[in-house]
Amino acid sequence: MFGKKNKKSEGHSEKAATAVAFRKGNTLTRLSAAVWGLGNLVNGQIIKGLIMLGIEIGFLAYMVSFGIGAIGDMITLGTVQQQEYWDEVEMIYKYKTGDDSMLCLLYGVITIFVILGAVVMLTTSVRSAYAAQQKKEQGKPMPTFLEDLRMLKHEKLHNLLLFPPVAGIICFTVIPLVFMILIAFTNYDHEHQTPGNLFDWVGLANFKEIFSTTGKLSNAFWPVFRWTLIWAVLATVTTYILGMILAIVINRKDTKFKGFWRFTFVLSIAVPQFVSLLVMRTIFNTNGAANHGKRMLYK
């Protein structure tokens, strides 16, 4: 019971660590929110402080050179549309490159997540400076950079192991998911496709059209939604419930040729994947559809 209370108190203290650092920290600790790693640099943790400062410089350089413009483009989703003009010299139509609403939205979403990452680094800088301040006030030796690295193998091993998968989930799952959700609040359709045309924010207009009785989105959405529910229910029933029933039947004492039945059901899982691999190998073969189509395109 006491162990559970200690774990809860530790979790609560971790969540409130930044607030405590701002409230109880000295001026140097608070300035570490503006200059990342300042508290570590002053207290002798040079490498750790320089790494944090380098990350801040990289973030500021990104925001000045690209991030601020990306946020602005995300708000407007582009203002210059691609234009077609006649080239008198080559006697052909050419296109003048304009803004790409899709890229404007994507880069804006990425920039927002970069800003969120900067907020995390800001809190890390303040907490690290406060920890250095406490050690200095208590007269304890300041941990070196090598000691911090050793901690990643022991006390903070979970942070080291969780960082790659969490970063991968954010990059390849969360960011695309947020991007696709935001697409629903635009007028993106076959008439507003990039790079030839721009699309714009329309708010909740698409959702209003879905729930209307005469809207095009309503006629397309509800049949797909109905079949999705039917598929979800049938897939769940056949996969889990019938699968459990078959497993119980096979494991009965009276069932003969158990190995054969198990092999049959495993084969039904392995064959589609094997066939898919063969299809992909054929498509991307030297003379496959993908490479052959690419050669024809460049010809």
Secondary structure, 3 states (H helix, E strand, C coil): CHHHHHHHHHHHHHHCHHHHHHHHCCHHHHHCCCCCCHHHHHCCCHHHHHHHHHHHHHHHHHHHHHHHHHHHHHHHCCCCCCEEEEECCCCEEEEECCCCHHHHHHHHHHHHHHHHHHHHHHHHHHHHHHHHHHHHHHCCCCCCHHHHHHHCCCCCHHHHHHHHHHHHHHHHHHHHHHHHHHHCCECCCCCCCCCCCCCCECCCHHHHHHCCCCCHHHHHHHHHHHHHHHHHHHHHHHHHHHHHHHHHHHCCCCCCCHHHHHHHHHHHHHHHHHHHHHHHHHHCCCCCHHHHHHHHHHC
